[in-house]
Amino acid sequence: MPRDAITSDKLPPSGGPFSPAVRGGDLLYLSGSVGTDPATGKLVNGGVAEQTHQAIHNLAAVLEAAGRTLDDVVRVGVYLTDMGSFAAMNEVYARHFSQPYPARTTIGVAALPMGAAVEIDLVAR
């Protein structure tokens, strides 16, 4: 099965050898996104709430390039450097996704690219 890469000019340049998203059959797999501002390529100011909002905004831009929306998301992976910030991330997350919510895993990690507080990846149909 071929891999079709999805890109968007609404994203900062990637920092490595990966595609923002790859279509595999009926599913779309989006690479992890941190809260980078597309205009500057730097993390947005603020903490986990602001970074969560921007990461989801960046992922939504990739979905849009593929003709999809956040309503098409079936699975989300969230990676936090501080599980104490779970409630702040979760509050922002709940504003962007609607019921029935996608399946989700939240994992505490030691560090993330660019010193980010949160990284999010997802799968959409």
N, C-alpha and C positions, 0 to 999 in steps of 0.2 A: 504494500500500500504506500503510495507516495506521501511525502510530508509537504504540505503547502504552508509556507511561512506567511504570517500576517504582520504587517508593520503599520506604523502611523507616524505622520509628520508632527503629531501633537505630543510626541514624547521626546525626552532628552536622549541623546545618543546612548546606546548600550555600552556598558563597561566591560564587555567580554564577548566571547564567541558563542552567542546564543540569539535566538529569535524572540521577539516579544510574545509571539504566539505561534502555534503550529496546529493546523487542522489535521486530525487523524480520523478519517471516516466521518461520522456524524458529530464527533466531539471536537471541541476547541480547547487546547491546553495553553494556558497563559503562564509565562514565566513570572517569578516573584518580582514584585514591585515595592520599592521603598518610596518614601514621601519626597521625591525630588521635584522641584519646580522645572517644568519643561523649558522655560525661558532662560534659566541660569544653569541648570544641571546640578544645582546644589540642593541639599535638604531644606525644606521649608522651615521657617522660624517657628519655635514653639516646641511642644512636647509630643507625646504619643498621640493625642487627639488630633492635632494638626497634621502630623505625619500619616495617621490612618486615613484621614479625609483625602489627603493628596494622593496616597497610594491607590485608594479606590478610584479616585478621579482618573489617574493614569491608566488603571486597568479598564475603566469604562471607555476610554479613548481607543484602546485596542479592540475592545468588543465592538465599538461603533465601526471601526475599520473593517470588521468581519461581518457587519450587518446584524449584530447582536446587541443585547442590552444586559444590564445586571439581572433582569428578570429571567434570563436564560441560564444563569449560573446554577449548577447542581452541586458543586463542592468547592469549599474554600479552605485554604491552609493559612493560618496566621502564626507568625513567629515573633515572639516578644523577648526583648533582652531583660525585662523586669516584669515578672508575673504580678507584681504589685500594681501595674498599670492596666491590668485586665479590664477593670470596670470602665476606665476612660476609653479604652479601645472599643469595648463592647457597646458603649453608648453611641459612639459615632457609627460603628458598623450597623447598628439597628436602624439608623436613619437612612441608610443607603440600600438595604435589602428589605424585601417585603415577604410576608407569609404566603405560602409555606417557605420558611427560610431554607437556604441550601444546607446540606450536610457540612459540618465544619470541625476542624481539629485546630486547637491552639497549643503551641509548644513553646516552652521557655528555652532560650538559647543563650550562649555565652556572648556572642557578638554577631553583628550584621554588617553588610557592606556600607561604607561611608560613615560608620558610626550610628546608623539608623536605630531607632527604638523599636520599629515594627517593620516587617516585610509580609506581604500577602501574595499568595498565588491562587489560581482558581482553574476550574474546569467548567465549561459551558456546553450546552447542547445546541 
